[in-house]
Amino acid sequence: MALTVVIGPPAAGKSTWVLERAKPTDVVVDYDRLAVALTGTGGDLHDHAAPVVAVTKAVRAAAIEAALKQIHVTDVYVIHSNPGAQRMAEYRGMGAQIVTVDPGRDVVRQRCKSERPRRMFAAIDEWYRSRAEVQQPGRASPGPAFDFPLPASRSW
């Protein structure tokens, strides 16, 4: 059984990557899927009202903690776009495989333009800025990551 943490910018294809690999018996913690589950019918997959965001963050935190207790009996996938250093250390301490899904800034910006609210551009810029800071010379490396580039456009 394994813990796989999938990181990457918004609109990179993290959920798609997980859904192509996860089995029906695996645990998948995905913020977007949780948010949709917590809204009424017809809710947007990526644009949520403030109360939904607040509840989803709390549910996601609880789901991650519960899922981490299950890695001895099933595979667990946690989609965590940009975890902080402490959380990454916790994941690594549990033996997590860290997967970075990043098709490139231009691709995610194009996807965001057609699939996401405009405010997500700031999250994309923040993701790339934080990655550049981590990879500056003289700074500690974030550790091994397995990069899986995705095609420029999705097949669905």
matplotlib code that plots the C-alpha trace (Angstrom):
import matplotlib.pyplot as plt

x = [0.0, 1.3, 0.8, 1.0, 0.9, 0.2, 1.3, 1.1, -0.3, -4.1, -5.3, -2.3, -4.3, -3.7, -7.2, -7.0, -3.6, -5.0, -8.3, -6.3, -4.5, -6.7, -8.7, -12.2, -10.9, -8.3, -8.8, -8.6, -8.6, -9.3, -10.4, -12.5, -14.4, -15.1, -16.3, -18.8, -20.0, -20.7, -22.8, -26.2, -26.8, -25.2, -22.3, -19.2, -16.2, -13.8, -15.6, -17.1, -18.7, -16.9, -19.0, -18.3, -14.6, -14.5, -16.4, -14.4, -11.1, -12.2, -13.5, -10.3, -8.1, -10.1, -10.1, -6.3, -5.8, -8.2, -6.7, -3.2, -4.3, -5.3, -2.1, -1.3, -4.5, -5.0, -3.4, -4.0, -3.8, -3.7, -4.0, -2.3, -1.4, 1.2, 1.7, 4.0, 7.4, 6.0, 3.3, 5.8, 8.1, 5.2, 4.3, 7.9, 8.3, 5.4, 7.2, 5.1, 5.8, 5.6, 4.3, 4.5, 2.1, 3.2, 2.5, 4.0, 2.9, 1.6, -0.6, -2.1, -2.8, -4.6, -6.6, -7.4, -8.6, -11.2, -12.0, -11.4, -12.3, -10.0, -8.7, -6.9, -4.2, -2.9, -2.7, -0.9, 1.7, 2.1, 2.7, 5.5, 6.9, 7.1, 8.7, 11.4, 12.2, 12.6, 14.9, 17.2, 20.9, 21.9, 18.4, 17.5, 15.9, 12.3, 13.3, 12.7, 9.6, 8.4, 7.3, 4.6, 4.1, 0.7, -0.3, -1.0, -4.8, -7.0, -8.8, -12.1]
y = [0.0, 3.5, 7.2, 9.3, 13.1, 14.9, 18.5, 21.0, 24.3, 24.8, 23.3, 21.0, 17.8, 16.5, 15.1, 13.5, 11.9, 10.4, 9.2, 7.4, 5.4, 5.1, 1.9, 2.0, 0.7, 3.5, 6.6, 9.9, 13.3, 15.9, 19.4, 20.0, 16.8, 17.4, 21.0, 19.7, 17.0, 19.8, 21.9, 21.7, 20.3, 22.2, 23.6, 24.6, 22.3, 25.1, 28.2, 28.1, 30.6, 31.6, 29.4, 26.3, 27.1, 27.3, 24.0, 22.3, 23.3, 21.8, 18.6, 18.2, 18.6, 16.0, 13.7, 13.9, 13.0, 10.1, 8.9, 9.0, 6.4, 4.0, 3.8, 0.4, -1.1, 0.7, 3.1, 6.7, 9.6, 13.2, 16.0, 18.9, 21.6, 23.5, 22.0, 24.0, 22.7, 21.2, 19.2, 18.0, 16.9, 15.0, 13.3, 12.4, 11.0, 8.7, 7.4, 9.3, 9.3, 12.9, 13.4, 16.7, 17.2, 20.3, 20.6, 24.1, 27.6, 28.4, 25.2, 25.8, 29.4, 28.4, 25.8, 28.3, 30.8, 28.3, 26.3, 28.3, 31.6, 34.4, 34.6, 31.3, 33.1, 34.4, 30.9, 29.7, 32.6, 31.8, 28.1, 28.9, 31.6, 29.2, 26.5, 28.9, 30.0, 26.3, 25.6, 28.6, 27.8, 27.4, 26.4, 23.0, 20.9, 19.9, 16.3, 13.8, 14.3, 12.3, 14.5, 13.3, 15.8, 15.9, 16.6, 20.2, 19.6, 17.1, 14.4, 15.0]
z = [0.0, -0.8, -0.2, -3.4, -3.0, -6.3, -6.5, -9.4, -10.4, -10.9, -14.2, -14.5, -14.7, -11.1, -10.8, -14.2, -13.4, -10.2, -11.8, -14.5, -11.8, -8.7, -8.2, -6.8, -3.5, -3.2, -1.1, -3.1, -1.4, -4.0, -2.9, -6.1, -5.8, -2.1, -2.9, -5.5, -3.1, -0.5, -2.9, -4.4, -7.9, -10.7, -8.6, -10.6, -10.3, -9.7, -8.6, -5.1, -2.7, 0.4, 2.8, 0.5, 0.5, 4.3, 4.8, 2.0, 3.6, 6.9, 5.4, 3.3, 6.3, 8.2, 5.1, 4.8, 8.4, 8.2, 4.8, 6.2, 8.8, 6.0, 4.0, 5.6, 4.1, 0.8, -1.6, -0.8, -3.2, -1.9, -4.3, -2.6, -5.1, -3.1, 0.4, 2.8, 3.9, 7.1, 5.4, 2.7, 5.5, 7.1, 3.7, 3.1, 6.6, 5.8, 2.7, 0.2, -3.5, -4.5, -8.1, -9.8, -12.6, -14.5, -18.3, -18.2, -17.4, -20.8, -20.9, -17.4, -18.2, -21.4, -19.5, -16.8, -19.4, -20.7, -17.5, -14.4, -12.7, -13.6, -10.0, -10.5, -12.6, -9.3, -7.9, -11.0, -10.7, -7.0, -7.7, -10.1, -7.9, -4.9, -7.0, -8.3, -4.7, -3.6, -6.5, -6.0, -5.6, -2.0, -0.9, 0.2, -2.5, -2.0, -2.5, -5.2, -7.4, -10.3, -13.1, -15.5, -18.3, -19.8, -23.4, -24.3, -24.3, -22.7, -24.6, -22.8]

ax = plt.figure().add_subplot(projection="3d")
ax.plot(x, y, z, "-o")
ax.set_aspect("equal")
plt.show()
